[in-house]
Amino acid sequence: MDITPLIPVGRQLIESYGDNRFKITGTVYEGSVLIFPDRALAWPVTSFEQIDADSLAAFQGADIPPVDILLIGCGRQMRFIPADLRAILRSRGIVIDAMDTGAACRTYNVLMSEDRRVAAALIAVE
């Protein structure tokens, strides 16, 4: 019995991560990434301390599909997102869930395969 989830055409699937890169739907991205169900973008963040409202500004662009859940891949270990940043994003209707980058990759794939309105901001790990 095949239990592989059906991925809608055009959706971004995280295939692997590590060595400071991600493989997403056949394309390799060096460094950190922002990933949406329909696209992945390079993200110039290299450490958790650089995550702020400005670094997440891509989530308010007019051509970005609405997002309900934003997964933050914090690097090798989970970190707590500051309350003020949570409040800013919550005011835009976005719920943040922070976890280590590996967990964020796996969670993104599951939620995306369920056709949820999910995105991820992933800090690359060695």
C-alpha positions, -999 to 999 in steps of 0.1 A, spaced: 0 0 0 14 34 -11 11 59 18 30 87 0 9 119 3 -4 134 -29 12 167 -35 -8 191 -57 10 202 -89 31 233 -84 34 230 -46 68 233 -30 80 202 -11 111 203 11 131 173 0 162 178 21 181 203 43 216 205 58 251 216 47 238 252 47 213 245 19 178 232 11 165 211 -18 130 222 -25 110 206 -54 142 197 -72 159 231 -68 189 236 -44 189 269 -24 221 279 -6 214 295 28 182 303 45 148 304 27 113 316 28 89 290 15 53 293 4 32 266 -11 38 280 -46 74 294 -44 106 295 -24 128 326 -20 163 332 -7 162 348 28 193 367 39 189 357 76 217 336 90 209 337 128 179 337 150 188 371 163 182 386 128 145 376 127 123 406 131 93 423 113 115 436 85 131 402 78 95 388 75 82 416 53 77 392 24 46 379 42 28 411 35 34 414 -2 4 418 -25 14 388 -47 18 365 -17 -10 341 -11 -27 344 24 -9 325 51 -25 313 83 5 295 99 41 306 97 66 281 108 99 295 120 129 271 116 152 286 143 183 267 133 197 237 153 174 244 183 140 258 190 139 294 203 111 316 216 98 343 193 96 377 210 61 387 221 61 419 201 69 401 168 41 375 176 17 404 181 26 421 148 21 389 128 -11 380 148 -25 414 139 -21 403 102 -39 370 109 -7 349 110 0 324 138 37 317 144 50 283 155 88 282 162 108 250 162 142 237 151 147 239 113 144 201 108 111 200 126 99 230 107 107 213 74 88 182 83 59 201 97 57 223 66 55 193 43 27 177 63 6 209 65 13 217 29 2 182 18 -30 188 38 -35 219 16 -32 243 46 -23 279 41 12 275 55 46 291 49 80 287 65 110 309 73 139 285 76 174 293 89 199 270 71 219 246 93 252 229 88 
